Amino acid sequence: MGGLRIFLADDHSFVRRGIRSLLGSHSDWQICGEASDGREALGKVNELKPDVVILDLNMPELNGLEVTRRVHKMCPQVEVLVLTVQDSEQVMRQVLEAGARGYMLKSDAGDELLTAVETVRRHHLFLSSQTSRMLRGSSAPPAKDDATPKQPLSPRQRQILQLLAEGKSTKEIATALDITVKTAETHRSNIMRKLDLHHVSDLVRYAIRNQVVQI
């Protein structure tokens, strides 16, 4: 009962196995659950209420950024540690603003994962070595289509942006989200207006450059 309960969410089973192996040296830490996509992760975290979630950003169904936002609202006592390959300062800032307690690159996990988990369990911010260097050394301004929109996207719009970037049609989005096609089209138009983009191809490029999806 007194041990640390950890939940793993990554769409690659070999990554989850590697994380389990790294965490295995702590006999009082237990992996209480796992998920291979964002929607599954959200449901299981809500059910299991772990202490720490180790979360990948690029997952099907719901991306890790959206999962982080929802976990933070749904279970604010659960700490989220993002473990990713994305060395983007903008993404890191978005993740931390969404409520994550830690952000580390997978290439740092072998040396720093145990420290990261220990840090976030104590409700302190953790940034891995490469992430900290990236943050200190960054000075370049964002490109126009990488800039933060003046009007932030709503959670529903972020969800639809991911689905559009994954190649879903408005009809497929409407079916997946149980909304009308007209509502899906309205969301798409509002997203493009907020981002000051004019073609769906621009929307896809924005999503890829801002790591909403990864190809």
PERA-V644906 format. One record per pair of residues at least 6 apart in sequence whose ideal C-beta (glycine too) atoms are under 6 Angstrom apart, sorted by the first residue. I is the first residue (numbers start at 1). GAP is how many residues later the second one is. Records with the same first field share a line. If there is no record, write none. Layout:
# PERA-V644906
I: GAP, GAP
This chain:
# PERA-V644906
3: 25, 27
4: 25, 47, 117
5: 25, 27, 45, 46
6: 25, 46
7: 25, 26, 38, 43, 46
8: 8, 11, 26, 46
9: 26, 32, 46
10: 6, 46
11: 25, 48
16: 18
20: 11
22: 91
23: 6
32: 16, 18
33: 11, 15
35: 6, 9
37: 22, 23, 24
38: 21, 23, 24, 29
39: 22, 23
41: 26
42: 25, 28
45: 8, 26
46: 28
51: 70
52: 27, 65, 68, 69
53: 25, 27
54: 27, 29
55: 9, 25, 27
56: 8
57: 7, 27, 29
58: 156
63: 99
65: 29, 33
66: 92
68: 12, 30, 31, 32
69: 29
71: 7, 9
72: 27
79: 22, 41
80: 20
81: 21, 35, 39
82: 13, 18, 21
83: 21, 23
85: 21
86: 125
87: 18, 47
88: 123
89: 45, 49
91: 120
92: 11
95: 8
101: 19
102: 14, 18, 24
103: 24, 28
104: 12, 24
105: 23, 25
108: 20, 21, 22
112: 16
116: 10
119: 7
120: 6
145: 61
146: 63
149: 45, 46
151: 43
157: 30, 34
160: 13, 27
161: 30, 46, 51
162: 50, 51
163: 10
164: 39
165: 39, 42, 47, 48
166: 47
170: 11, 14, 15
171: 10
173: 11
174: 6, 7, 10
195: 11
197: 6
207: 6
